[in-house]
Amino acid sequence: MTRKIYSGARIFDGATLHEGAVLVVEHGRISGMVPESDAPDGERIALEGGVLSPGFVDLQVNGGGGVQFNDDTSVEALCIMSEAHASTGTAAILPTLITDTPDRTLAAIDAVETAVAQGVPGIAGLHLEGPHLALSRKGAHDGGLIRAMTDADLEVLMAAAHRLPLLKLTVAPESVRPAQIARLVRAGALVALGHSDCSYDNAMAAFSAGASCVTHLFNAMSPLRHREPGLVGAALDTETVSAGLIADGVHVHPAAIRAAVAAKRGQDRIYLVTDAMAPLASQLQEFRLNGRRVLRRDGRLTLEDGTLAGADVTLPQAIRIMTGTVGLPLSQVLAMATSVPGRLLGRKGAGRLCAGELARLVHLAEDGSIRKVA
């Protein structure tokens, strides 16, 4: 039978947790959600507790399954990354290329365009994190490749925004002018600020030009100070700005997460990212990033000098930290992993259980750990 009835669990639709309901799926697509008493005939999938959720959305994925996108900008690599993240419940990813050469950037754009055309599951676009950043906040990025955006760069990126379902760009006001941000946004790019030492005023100028996101809040950016709120203060103070957050228990202290969630102006604007590298869903213990050795130790990924280089966390692990250690309600945290980032994809139904959408589902235990991916 082509109709499946998922029952026996609470159902999170992207916004609300529903009790006593069933999810109806026909021919692989969501048909609707109805009370248990109104369930139609079909193949019963008894879930025995837990929560049924839309597949997660991750807007910052540098690698997975043993593959690092900077090292292998091929469609084959994207397939491996997508499968690795799907195994952890993530249905849509933005493969992320961190600061690299112009040739490598072009190769990443071409690979994602081809993967989308071939229908590789889960590839929602491309995230270019650099090279137009601030050297003072480079983190694990190769400082020798960081540079200001030129007119030629701008033309390449505007063309890529037209070619891809979504092009997300992380830039710093030190390397990109407000007029360039405005042109990128008009071309369809989603512009985020990150890896920046900019002032509150400079961040606000970039937001006024159209930048609408901040990449990994608190990390690699000017902090919140009482006389100079910096990029963190600007992000928290601006209703229209969304902010990614790495909730691995390493990058941001739980108290800082609680403070950010409480302080953020604008509803549903903080979303979870993994900032995952090659080791996700693999046994890999070290890899290379722009020729430098990265070590996987005790839940951290670091360069040999101790600099954090991405995160060693999955979204289910982040959900457990957010509900357990941080203490936020499960429905709020699930939205941070589904509908909040899904809205930024600009695609109706992303991160939600909507009629007509492909049924990419994840069944979670009450603590957020995965029981099954469907």
C-alpha positions, 0 to 999 in steps of 0.5 A: 500500500502506498499510504503510510500512517505514522502513529504513536508519537508526538508530531512536531510540524515545524512550529508546534508539538501535536498530541494524539495525531497521526501523520499521513504519507502517500506516495512518499509525500505528506498528505496531512496530519489528522487526529488519531480517531480520523486516521484513514486506512493504510500501512500503520507505522507504530512509533511507540513514543518519542517525537516525529519531526521534519528532517533537519536543515543545516546551513553550514556543512563543511564536510562529512562521511570522511570528505572535506568539501575544500579538498574535494569539490566534486558531485561525488563528494557532495553525495557522500556529504549528503548521505552522511548528514542524512544518517543523522536526520538532516534532510537539507544542507548547504555545503560550505566552502571556507576561504580558498582560491578563486579556482576552488570557489568556481569549482564549488559553484559548478559542483553544486549546480551539477548536483542540484541538476542531477537531483542529489538529495539534500543539496539546497545550495552553497555557502561560501564562508570567505574569502572576504573576511577580516584577517584579525578574526580568521579563526581556522581560515587560511590568512594568506587567502583572505582578501577584499572583494573586487568588482570581478569577485562581485560579478562571479558571485552575482552570477552564481546567485542566479545559477544556484537555488541558494547562495549564502555568503559569509563576509566581513564589513572590513572586506565588503562594502555596503554597496556590494552587499546591496548588489549581492542581495538584489541578485538573490544571495543570502548575505551573512556577516562573520569573521569580523571585528567590525563595530556595531555601527558598521554591522548596522550599515551592512544590515541596512544594505541587506545582510540578514544573517550572522555566521556562528554567533559569538565565534570569530566576531567582535564581542558584546561590550557595554560601550561598543556592542560589536557584531554580537550586539548588532545581531541581537539588537536587530529584529530582521537578522538571523543567527547561526549557533554552534551548540556543541558545548565547546564553541559557546557556553550554555549561559551565553546561549541562554542570554542570546536566546533571551536577548534576541529581538525578533521571534525565531531568529536563532538557528542551529548549525553543525559547522561539520567537517569531514569526520561527521558520521565517520571514524576519521581522527584527523584530516587536512584543511588548506594543507594544515593538519586538523585533529579530532580529540575529546569532542573538538576539532583543532589545528595543531596550535589548538585553534578550533577548526569546525565542530564535532557535533551532529544536530541531534547532539546539539538538540540534546545540549540545547534541551538538557544543558541549556534548558530550552523547551524541545519544541523551541529547539526543534524549530531551531533545527528545522523551520527557522533555518528552513525559512532562510532557504526561501523554499516553501515547506522547508523544515516543516510538515506541509502537505505535498512535501517529500516525507523526509522525517526523523523519529527522535527520543524525548531527549532528542536522540535519533531513533530512526530516519525515514 
